Amino acid sequence: MAGGLPIPEAVKSRLRKLPGYALARSCYGIIRYPEERGIALARYGGKRTIFQPYGTTFPDRYPKIFSFVRDRVGDGADIRILSFGCSTGEEVFSLKSWFPAARIRGLDVNSYNVRTCRRRWRRDGRDPRLSFDVADSTAREASESYDAIFAMAIFRHGRLSDDSRRCDPEIRFADFERSVADLARCLKPGGVLVIRYANFRFSDTAVAADFETMQTFPDGPVSPFYGRDNSRLADGSGDDGVFRKKSGAGATRSSDQPRPVDGRRWSSLPLLMEAGLALAGARLLTVLPFRIAVRWAGLHHHAVSPRDLGLVSRMPSVPEAAAIGQAIRRIARRAPFRAVCLQQALAAAIMLRRRRLPVELHFSVGRDGAGLRAHARSLSNQTVVTGAESGCDHQPIAIFSAPGANLDRR
């Protein structure tokens, strides 16, 4: 048959459990689908924040919301509207029918989506009131420049499910808070912010104090919801809605300032690519027996003692180690496979060993609200490279290390 035989769901389920399936599926998607290539370029090309990687959309998806906002904001040549996360443009072109005189701008992190928007824009006559750009934030947008901002089905991730206890392997509350704070900066006093189908609650952000709620929506099919600590909320309820910026709210907060554009973004691309390969290799290593995995990483076990929790180098801390840690964390947040503390620590070991830098892997356990929790972190010259965020209060149970050049044991 031209389309091939369908694969039974039971077979698909078994395939997903095979080692390396997620990596292979991601590689296939990047080769086969231009939208996935666009997301891959965004992940590894310097985009700091990617929420929903799936661009599901269709025309006039939210007619009741569009009508509600139009009745409050109005329409006219002086009205400016932003579609944040516009996907392939259906939302922008739908908004045009509801706000025919307004200027409407669409931003999306995926360059493929924006190219699709612009192709339709050219085909439809190049309306000067519409514009599109590739961006992962509103950092380059002017303060108090929009009357309405729509963030629809953007502050969420399609991989989060009822089984996801934490969201930080995919998205983080801190990124959500930073994004909505900058959206607030871009709104005029009295302007309207619309959030729909988010995995976070707007009311949990600091900037929510500058807004009043005009309308709330039922939770709908999106679940679960997460709090400031990236843990799943016990009550499981969200607060999607339409929010008006108070007239007395300031244009900016100290945390709302646009982040500077990094002119050296592409100079770090080789290190980012190496970090991606190291994380993929580390992910494959974790399917092997642990003793074999650490041996392949060139690490050796030594006893844990209060005096000796690491190797002490005669060299000062190496800035390169910090750059390695930053690159690994950056790629891990966007990796299409599981890349948590263990994979990050092994990836750091691989990259540090290539440079003949000293490396240690500390394995520890600690207790949180759900019980015992394991953690791994990597160090070089007694400086944490990966895993600093949650391993400090844990009890070390094992250390694996490899010396670097000019290294001595104390």
SELO-195083 format. One record per atom (N, C-alpha, C): residue in one letter; x, y, z. Coordinates in pm, whole numbers, plus 50000, padded with zeros to 5 digits. Each point is the difference from the previous one (the first is absolute). Layout:
BEGIN
AXYZ;...
***
This chain:
BEGIN
M500844988050000;M499165012050000;M500885012550000;A499475010549938;A500815012149986;A500375005850133;G499054999850095;G500275006150130;G500674990750097;G500154987149967;G500614990550092;G499004995050102;L500354989050064;L499124994250101;L500105007950130;P498875002050068;P500065007050129;P500714991550105;I500735006750088;I500724993050106;I499094998750121;P499784987850050;P499134998350118;P500535008050118;E499095005050084;E500385008150115;E500894992350096;A499754986950014;A500834991950090;A501454999649953;V500194999549868;V501375000149945;V500645013650022;K499225010849980;K500545013450023;K500445001650145;S499184994850092;S500335001150142;S501314993150032;R500234988449941;R501264992950023;R501185007249937;L499785005749882;L501085007349934;L500455011950084;R499045006850064;R500345011850080;R500894996550119;K499974987550043;K500794995850115;K501414995749962;L500294999049870;L501324995749957;L501035010950029;P501234996250039;P501065009950022;P500275008049873;G500075012950016;G500295008749887;G498825003249911;Y498794995350037;Y498845002449914;Y499725015049986;A500015007150114;A499685014349997;A500985007749912;L501284996550010;L501015006849919;L499794996949852;A499754987149969;A499784996249861;A498755006749943;R498955000550081;R498765006449955;R500205014849975;S500795006350086;S500275014249983;S500795002549872;C501024991849975;C500815001549878;C499144998149876;Y499114990050003;Y499114997649887;Y499095012149977;G499455005450110;G499115011549987;G500715012149942;I501255002350042;I500765011449949;I500264998549850;I500294987749957;I500264997549858;I498715000849918;R498924994850057;R498754998349923;R499105012350001;Y499945007250113;Y499005010650014;Y500665013750017;P499685009749915;P500625013350011;P499675007150130;E498804997650056;E499655006650127;E500924995450112;E500324987050004;E500914994950103;E501425004949976;R500385001949873;R501325005949973;R500065014250054;G498905007449984;G499975013750052;G500175000550150;I499354990850072;I500144999550145;I501424996150039;A500594990549926;A501384995950029;A500965011749982;L499815007849893;L500855011749979;L499835010150112;A498775001650049;A499775009350111;A500674995150127;R499904986850026;R500594994450122;R501515001950002;Y500654996949888;Y501454999849999;Y500615012549939;G499155009649964;G500505012249939;G499945012150090;G499794998050130;G500095011050093;G498695004750058;K498854994349961;K498745004150060;K499944994950143;R499775009150093;R500114996750142;R498774992550052;T498835003749951;T498774994650056;T499124994349890;I499694987150011;I499054993649910;I498984993050088;F498755003849988;F498944993550078;F499404988749916;Q498925002749930;Q499314989749924;Q500684997949865;P500644988449977;P500674997849871;P499054995949889;Y498764996750035;Y499054995149900;Y499085011449957;G499975002849870;G499275011749950;G498574997249960;T499264992350078;T498614996949968;T499165012749997;T499295002249891;T499195012149987;T498974998149890;F498995008549998;F499035000149891;F499295013550001;P499365003949889;P499405013349990;P498895002350102;D499915012450047;D498935004650090;D499794990250115;R501084996750066;R499974989950107;R499315005050126;Y500055013250022;Y499465005650126;Y499015011449971;P498914997649930;P499115011149961;P499395007550118;K499634992950107;K499395006750115;K501005009150070;I501264995550008;I501035008250064;I500315012249914;F500124998049868;F500285011249910;F498885010550009;S498764995250004;S498875009250008;S500015007850132;F500304993050109;F500045006450132;F501065011050003;V501194997149948;V501085009850002;V499685011849909;R499444997249882;R499675011049908;R498995009650064;D499034994650072;D498995008550063;D500625008850109;R501114995750060;R500655007950106;R501085009249946;V500744995449900;V501145007749948;V499595009049885;G499064995149918;G499595007549883;G500854996749879;D499765007149891;D500744998049876;D500295013649939;G501155001149938;G500365012749938;G501464999849959;A500405010149925;A501375000649950;A501025001750112;D499565004950116;D500935002050111;D500074987950093;I499264989549972;I500004987950083;I501104990649953;R500824995450095;R501074990449967;R499784987250079;I500124988749930;I499744986850059;I501194991049972;L500354991950100;L501114990449987;L499484985950019;S500364991249906;S499764985750015;S501344993750036;F500174996650128;F501274994550050;F499954984849987;G500834994649911;G499934985949966;G498964997749893;C500185006849885;C498965000449897;C499954987649914;S500944990650018;S500044987749921;S500055003549850;T499184993549919;T500045002449856;T499055011049955;G499535008150093;G499315012349965;G498504999950003;E499384988450025;E498544999549999;E499405009850101;E500655001550116;E499485009250101;E500075014449952;V501105003849939;V500165013849953;V498965003249892;F499844990949904;F499055002649892;F498564999550050;S499744992150105;S498685000250062;S499765013250072;L501025004850073;L499875012850069;L499745011449903;K500554998949880;K499785010449899;K498525001649967;S499264988850000;S498575000949970;S499215006150116;W500534998850122;W499345005850117;W500445014450025;F501225003349959;F500555013550018;F500515004949864;P499125002949906;P500435002949862;P500855012649986;A499905009450092;A500775012449988;A501275000150085;A500154990350089;A501135000150094;A501284995149934;R501115003450063;R501304994549959;R500284987850087;I500294988849935;I500144987250070;I501384994249969;R500684995850104;R501354994549986;R500034985850055;G500674991049929;G500144986250045;G501454996650026;L500284994050117;L501344995450035;L499964985050023;D501024993049952;D500114985750026;D501474996150001;V500324990250084;V501394995750015;V500454991549882;N499054994349926;N500314990649892;N500105007649868;S501185000149940;S500215007449875;S499164994449886;Y499764986850002;Y499144994049896;Y498595005850009;N499475001250120;N498665005650018;N499925014249946;V501025008050030;V499985014049956;V500115000949848;R500804991349939;R500074999849853;R498634996649941;T499294990650063;T498664996449954;T499055012050011;C500095007350112;C499185012150017;C500265010049888;R501275002349973;R500355010249901;R499604995849860;R500054987149968;R499554995449869;R498525003149980;R499204997150102;R498575003049989;R499775015049993;W500765007450081;W499875014749999;W500255005649860;R501064995049933;R500295004649864;R498894995749904;R499524987750017;R498954994849912;R498715007950015;D499725005050122;D498755007150028;D500085015049972;G501135004749946;G500065014049960;G500895009050083;R500804994350091;R500995007750078;R499345011350080;D499034996750080;D499325009950084;D501035006850091;P500195013349990;P501025006950080;P499695000250150;R498774996450036;R499634999950142;R500434987250070;L500464990149924;L500454987350058;L501514998849991;S500624994350102;S501454997649998;S500304987450081;F501134993649966;F500404987650065;F501505000350025;D500424993550107;D501434999350029;D500304987550083;V501264995649992;V500484988650078;V500535005250133;A499454995350111;A500445004550132;A499514990250105;D500794998350106;D499584991750113;D499525008550117;S499975013249982;S499555009050106;S499605013249937;T499515008950084;T499655013549954;T501075010250039;A501224995350022;A501075008750049;A500285011749906;R499754998349870;R500285010749904;R498775008549970;E498884997050063;E498795008049980;E500025012050094;A499425010949954;A500005012450079;A499074998850120;S500355007250106;S499165000250120;S498695007349971;E498924995350062;E498675006149991;E499605002849856;S500184989949914;S499735001949857;S498814991949949;Y499414991250081;Y498904991549953;Y498755002250084;D498864999349931;D498705000950068;D499504986350045;A500414989549931;A499594986450036;A501104990449959;I500264990350087;I500984989549972;I499324986650024;F500074991349900;F499434986650010;F501134989850014;A499964992250107;A500964989150023;A499184987250013;M499654994249886;M499044989149995;M500714986749977;A499824990850092;A500584986549990;A501515000649978;I500655009850065;I501455001749984;I500764996550127;F499475003350118;F500714997550126;F499674986050051;R500374990149920;R499714986150033;R500944991249918;H499954987050025;H500814990649922;H499204987349978;G499994995549875;G499194988449963;G500434987050062;R501244999450052;R500464987550061;R499564998550145;L499535010750061;L499554999250139;L498654992950006;S499884990550091;S498774992150010;S499644998350147;D498964992350025;D499574997450138;D501074992850080;D500954993549932;D501064992850070;D501215008850029;S499995012549954;S501165008850015;S499935007150135;R500844995550094;R500005005950134;R500635013950001;R500995002049913;R500695012949989;R500015004249853;C500085013149980;C499995005049863;C501385004249951;D500985001650092;D501285005849959;D500824991849902;P499754986949979;P500704993749888;P499595005949864;E498835006549994;E499525005649874;E499945015350004;I499295005650098;I499855014550012;I500135003850148;R500315012750026;R500225004350138;R499155012350033;F499565000550125;F499205011450044;F500785013149986;A501304999750031;A500805012349993;A499975005949859;D500024991549897;D499925005049862;D498625005749971;F498974993550052;F498635005149984;F499875013850066;E500505001250122;E499885012750071;E500765011049929;R501194996949952;R500775010149927;R499285004249872;S499404990449932;S499315003149874;S498775008750022;V499164996450099;V498785008050021;V500345013750057;A501105001150075;A500425013150050;A500375009149884;D500644994449898;D500375008349886;D498805002849910;L499054990649994;L498755003049930;L499295011850068;A500025000050133;A499385011050075;A500695013249970;R501324999749987;R500745012149966;R499545005849867;C499684991249906;C499635004349865;C498565005149991;L499194997450102;L498605004349999;L499855014550044;K499115007149934;K499635013450046;K499194998850129;P500015010150085;P499084999950115;P498564998649950;G499264990950059;G498664997049952;G499974989449891;G501194995849954;G500084989649898;G499614986450054;V499754990749909;V499444987050035;V500994988949966;L500224991150098;L500824988149980;L499094987850008;V500074991649898;V499174987949995;V500914987850006;I499774991450099;I500774987650016;I499024988449996;R500284990349913;R499124988449986;R500834987449986;Y499514989250061;Y500634986849993;Y501455000450047;A500235005550118;A501345000450060;A500134988950103;N501244995550023;N500294990350106;N500355007050131;F499985013550000;F500305007850119;F498835009550028;R500005005650121;R498975009650038;R500575014250000;F499335008849929;F500445014049995;F500025006250138;S499054996150086;S499915005950134;S501204996750087;D500804990149962;D501204996550077;D501195008849966;T499895008449899;T501115008649960;T499965013250076;A501165006350014;A500075012850070;A499265011049923;V500074999549867;V499415010749920;V498474999550001;A499414989150047;A498534999050004;A499385010950087;A500765005350096;A499495010750086;A499695012749922;D500585001449881;D499765011849917;D498784998449910;F499264989050016;F498864997149912;F498744997450080;E498875002449934;E498714996050055;E499364990049904;T499304990250055;T499404989449919;T498695004849940;M499884998749868;M498775003749931;M499124987949974;Q500644988749971;Q499254987849969;Q500924988150024;T499464989150053;T500754987650014;T499344989349914;F500814990149961;F499524989249915;F500014986950077;P499154990649963;P500104986650060;P501334993749961;D500474990750084;D501334994349979;D500134992949866;G498934993849951;G500074993249872;G500864987550008;P500544995849884;P500714987249997;P501435000550050;V500545011950029;V501415000950036;V500204996150146;S500864990750024;S500394996050135;S501354993449988;P500785000250104;P499755005750132;P500475014550007;F499915005750123;F500475013650024;F501144999450102;Y500945009549987;Y501214999850081;Y500195013450070;G500664999450116;G500235011950081;G501365006149979;R500365009250088;R501265007249988;R501214990950011;D499864988950071;D501134990750017;D500024989249892;N499195001649896;N499924990549888;N499394986650037;S499424999150120;S499324987850043;S498525000949966;R499414988649979;R498594999649965;R499145005050116;L499025008449968;L499125005550102;L499004989650047;A499794999650131;A499114989950057;A498555002549959;D499595012849993;D498595002649968;D499704998349852;G501045000749916;G499834997149858;G499155009749922;S499905012550046;S499165009849930;S500855011549948;G499615005349883;G500715011249942;G499215012950014;D500505010749937;D499295012950006;D500105007449867;D499954992549888;D500015006549869;D498915010649993;G500325011049931;G498985010449990;G500475012149923;V499185010550010;V500305013049941;V500325009550115;F501165006649991;F500475008450110;F500305014149947;R499515010150073;R500235013949961;R501115006050084;K500945006749934;K501095006650070;K499485012750068;K500255001150129;K499515011450076;K500645013049951;S499265010650007;S500485012849948;S501225005050074;G500114996850128;G501135004750078;G501234991249992;A499924989049926;A501144990849992;A501145006349923;G501224997750048;G501185005549934;G500284993149869;A500765006849916;A500334994349870;A500964988550014;T500915000850098;T501004989450015;T500254997450146;R500494988250028;R500564996450129;R501474996949976;S500744998750110;S501424996749982;S500174986749932;S499084990550026;S500124986849940;S499414999549860;D499345011249958;D499344999949871;D500875005649888;Q501175005250033;Q500815006349898;Q500344990049890;P499955004349874;P500374990849893;P501414994950019;R500174987149980;R501344994550014;R500825004349880;P501295002750017;P500825004649889;P500124989249894;V500095004649876;V500194990649891;V501454995749998;D500234987150002;D501354994650006;D500584999649860;G500905009449970;G500615000449869;G500934988449974;R500364992550106;R500914988649984;R499244986949992;R498695000749973;R499164988050006;R500594988849916;W500355003449875;W500454989349911;W501444995850027;S500775008150075;S501374996050032;S500024988150093;S498924997850076;S499944988750092;S499374987849937;L499655000849871;L499304988949936;L500804987050002;P501335000049973;P500734987350009;P499924993550138;L500085008150106;L499894994450135;L498604994550025;L498985006949950;L498634995150016;L499804986949925;M500564999149880;M499884987649923;M500714988550072;E501175003050056;E500724989750075;E499194995750122;A499385009850068;A499184996650116;A498824991249960;G499415002849884;G498904991749952;G500444985849973;L501164998349937;L500524986649974;L500364992950130;A500605007550094;A500374994050128;A498774995550077;L498945008149998;L498764996150068;L499374987749935;A500044999549866;A499474988249931;A500814987650037;G501345001550004;G500844988850042;G499734995950143;A499835010050088;A499704997050140;A498664993050013;R499035004149919;R498694993450004;R500124985349962;L500834997049901;L500214986049961;L500754992450108;L500955006750067;L500754993450107;L499094995850115;T498965007850026;T499154997050116;T499154987649981;V499944994649878;V499264987549982;V500904987950026;L501305002450018;L500944989250031;L500064997950151;P500524988650045;P500274998450143;P500885011450048;F499745004950121;F500655012250046;F501524998950004;R500524988750046;R501464998650009;R500655000849862;I499314995149897;I500545000949865;I499915014449949;A498915006850032;A499825013749953;A501095009250054;V500284999250131;V501025008950057;V501394996249951;R500224987249973;R501304995849947;R500205005749860;W498984999449917;W500095005749866;W500215015150005;A499495006450104;A500215014450016;A501385003150056;G500794989750029;G501365001950050;G500085003550147;L499014995950080;L499935003650141;L500294988050088;H500545002850118;H500354989450095;H499405003450136;H499544989850068;H499365001850131;H501055002050108;H499715008950094;H500825000550121;H499105002850118;A500474996450117;A499175000350121;A499645014450037;V498845001550061;V499545013050048;V500495002050142;S500635011450027;S500395003350136;S499715014750024;P499805004150125;P499735014150028;P501135009149955;R501234994750000;R501145008449964;R500175001249849;D499604989449931;D500324999349858;D498744998149919;L499325011149970;L498824999349916;L500335004149857;G501264999949964;G500365003249863;G501485001449983;L500405001849876;L501395002149968;L500305014950012;V501215002950044;V500415013950015;V501095002849898;S499775009649916;S500955002949894;S500965011050042;R501214999249949;R500955011050020;R499675011749908;M499124997449900;M499625010649908;M498805007550056;P499855012849966;P498785007150039;P498824994649921;S498785003950043;S498804995849929;S500095004349854;V499624991149909;V500145002649858;V498685005549945;P499995012049940;P498755005449946;P499364990749899;E500814992049930;E499464990849899;E499024990150062;A500284996050126;A499094990650067;A498645006450021;A499995012850037;A498725007150018;A499255001149868;A500735002549891;A499365000849869;A499414986649959;I500704989250035;I499484986549971;I498704997750075;G499995003550128;G498784998250078;G498835007949945;Q500275012449959;Q498945008449945;Q499474994149870;A500904995249914;A499574994149873;A499164987550022;I500424991650095;I499254987750027;I498615003250053;R499915009350093;R498685003650054;R499105005949892;R500595007849914;R499225006449893;R499434989749903;I500834990349962;I499534989649909;I499034990650070;A500274996850127;A499144990550074;A498575005150010;R499825013250013;R498655005550011;R499204997949872;R500704997949888;R499334999049871;R500174986449934;A500684990950068;A500284986949941;A498714992349976;P499924992649889;P498804992149972;P499964986850075;F500914998250094;F500034987850081;F500265004150145;R499884990550090;R500175002950142;R501465003750028;A500225011850052;A501365004850027;A500015007150134;V499864992350107;V499975005550135;V501394999250062;C500075000050133;C501305001850065;C501024989249964;L499584987449989;L500954989249969;L500575001649861;Q499155002249901;Q500485001849864;Q500895012549988;Q499635010650070;Q500805012249995;Q501374997850063;A500044992850112;A501274997450066;A500914991549912;L499464989749937;L500804991649911;L500475007949878;A499145008649946;A500415008249887;A501145009450039;A499905005850119;A501095008750048;A501294992250014;A499914987750051;A501204991650013;A500644997549864;I499174997249900;I500534997449866;I500715012349945;M499395011850014;M500585012149945;M501245004550077;L499974998550132;L501175003850079;L501184990749973;R499714987149986;R501074990449972;R500675003049866;R499225004449901;R500575003349869;R501035011150013;R499825008750097;R500895011550018;R501064997550107;R500084987950049;R500964996050103;R499835008450126;L498755003450030;L499685007150123;L499554989950105;P500295002650128;P499564990850106;P498484999750008;V499474988650036;V498554998550007;V499634990750113;E498945003250069;E499404991250101;E498504999249974;L499444988550026;L498564998250003;L499594996150141;H499175008150063;H499504997350135;H498574994749990;F499784988450056;F498654994250006;F499535000850145;S498785004950018;S499505002550134;S498504997150006;V499504999550123;V498564998450021;V499555010450102;G498775004249986;G499405009450094;G498524997350009;R499365006850091;R498584997650021;R499215012649964;D498924997849921;D499075010849974;D498604995550039;G499005007649960;G498644996750041;G499524986549952;A500604994949891;A499554987249944;A500854988350048;G501005002550085;G500864989250049;G501445002349960;L500764989149991;L501415001149963;L500145004049853;R501005008349974;R500235004849864;R501494999349970;A500364993649890;A501404998749960;A500435012249919;H501295002850005;H500515011649926;H501444997249959;A500385005649885;A501384999049952;A500475013949961;R501245003050033;R500585012649957;R501444997849959;S500495008749914;S501384999149954;S500785012050049;L501304997750027;L500885010650048;L501314999549925;S500655011549994;S501355000949948;S500755010350083;N501134996150055;N500755008950088;N499145005250115;Q499224990950058;Q499125003150113;Q498925010349967;T499755002449873;T498945009049957;T498924991949931;V498755002150041;V498904992449942;V499805004249854;V499944990149912;V499785002449857;V498524998149966;T499414988850043;T498574997549983;T499434994650130;G498725002350022;G499334994350116;G500045008450124;A500385012749990;A500095008450120;A498645003350058;E498954999249917;E498715005350044;E499334991950108;S500314986950013;S499264992250100;S500834989550070;G501315000549989;G500804989650061;G500745004050126;C499905012550043;C500855004850109;C499634994250135;D498734997450026;D499584995250131;D499844984850003;H500464993449898;H499884985549995;H501204993450066;Q499834987550037;Q501074992350063;Q500764992249894;P501325002649980;P500754992649898;P500064985150033;I499824991749898;I500114985550018;I501094994049913;A500425007049894;A501064994849913;A500615011449921;I501304998849975;I500725009849918;I500824992549897;F499925004549875;F500824994749893;F500805011649944;S501264997549967;S500865011149961;S500994995749894;A500575010149936;A501104998049905;A500895012250010;P501314998250010;P500905011550015;P500185007349868;G500415012650013;G500375007749883;G501495002350000;A500465008749912;A501425003049995;A500425007650125;N501234997450050;N500565007050116;N499114999050123;L499464988350025;L499064998350110;L500654992250111;D499625003450122;D500544993050115;D498884996950096;R500174989550079;R499044996750104;R500475005650133;R499095005650076;R500365005250132;R499854988950102;
***
